[in-house]
Amino acid sequence: MNNAKCSILNQIPRRRKRIIQCVYVVGFMDLFGVSMIIPLLSHHVKALGASPTVAGLVGSTYGILQLFSSTIVGSWSDVVGRRYSMLTCLLLSALGYGLLGMSTSIGLFVLARIPVGLFKHSLSICRALLSDLVSEAERPLVMGHFNAASSVGFILGPVVGGYLTEHEGGFYTSSFTCAAIFLLNTGLVWLLPWSDALTPQANANYNSNASKASCHVNDNHVTSTQQNSSHGNNHTTASGAAVTGSGAPETNQRVWSWDLDWGEVSLLQPAWRQLSSVGSKIRTVASSDMWDLFLVRLLMAIAIMLYYSNFSLAMEERFMLKPKATGYLISYSSTLGALAGCLVGPVTKLYGNDMPALLLHSTVLTCCLILLYAMAPSVWHVLLSSTFFAISTTIGRTCITDLELQKGGAHASGTLIGAGQSVTAVGRVLAPLLSGLAQEFSPCGPPSLGVGLALAAVALLLVRVPKWDGRGKRKEAKLGKTHRECE
């Protein structure tokens, strides 16, 4: 209890803190480079002579590839390790943005988007790496800081991209600049002090209560596993146990020896062996009892996207607000969202690390704010909803990611985060379609539909959260009983 009252940042060893800070820089530079390009893509496709329909199909290429690749690449990072998976993703993303800088036809543009769509998962792997580096108590604060750093990059990137676009060949300059940023990130990841993260005393994900409770229950199993297991299949079995919730302490003890750097299977091993391990992890996650969390993520992702889907058009039609003023309002909300990442740690501490309760309350608040925006009689009410909406959504995203990692286990963090990104990608595909249908009835149609989806998420949480709490209490009671037997 005394440790819980201490500053969380002071609990992180200095050498691991240095790695975490470098990961923050990687996240900032990643979204800084990407956000330089995103606002310019549609204009460039049209400049290449594409019709609106073709431009829409080309634009959807990235989202469709992300939908299918997120879980696979995340699971692959569990298998081969964070270091080499992140280096691969950064290098191939740099290749994609470099090709984008040479795209003088629709065919080259589509070709450039393929490696980016398949391998632009560096942020997901960064989150998985942070999950590996810190304990459950430290994770919300660290994830919040990482999201804040990334969001700042996303805010500043369009400013630089817009400036470069004003010059001749601005799009190509921006693309090559983005590629150079990803190459710079590759060098930074390569130079990270991975050996500091692999020290035995840095096992942050090892739960001290579980360690005490398993003092002799799992002792013989640990010894036999470490002495007799081959370097591959037994690790896959252990990680599968972690995903289903058993979380055997012996697998946590060994996470530093393979998960961050070398992985379960060497990168040089045959592709079929890597694919077999990836498939095993994905099947284990798919068969686990986490459908409720993924469904809440999907419902809230669509609701939030519906909030923003026709924001500029609705402001103009409802309040005669000019695009310039709407842009200022969006920038204000984005800045608050970035700053809200720093609030996640204190708010989590205020809740006593009760993430289910925090997720429920943030979802209720988000639902109310979407309703306020849909019924807003003036711009000032929209400003009020935007202020707290940025905060509630930031906290909600961090909560649901943390709960997925808690229920799934540390050894499958890449798979779980990748699966979450795939679910969000489904939302990106569905939200524009639903938004277009809702706008046929009213400019307030998309946020009104978002309210309904958010209410469904709240109802699901009200049903499922008591069951999560019941399981947690039974688990704590079991650990306490085993600990008393050990004493």
Salt bridges, closest charged atoms under 4 A:
ASP30 OD1 - LYS120 NZ 2.87
ASP78 OD1 - ARG82 NH1 2.72
ASP132 OD2 - ARG82 NE 2.60
ASP196 OD1 - ARG15 NH1 3.89
ASP196 OD2 - ARG18 NH2 2.62
GLU250 OE2 - HIS221 NE2 3.14
ASP259 OD2 - ARG82 NH2 3.35
ASP261 OD1 - ARG83 NH1 3.69
GLU264 OE2 - LYS281 NZ 2.90
ASP289 OD2 - ARG464 NH2 3.63
ASP289 OD2 - ARG471 NH2 2.81
ASP292 OD1 - LYS407 NZ 3.61
ASP292 OD2 - ARG464 NE 2.75
ASP402 OD1 - ARG139 NE 2.64
GLU404 OE2 - ARG297 NE 2.95
GLU487 OE2 - HIS483 NE2 2.81
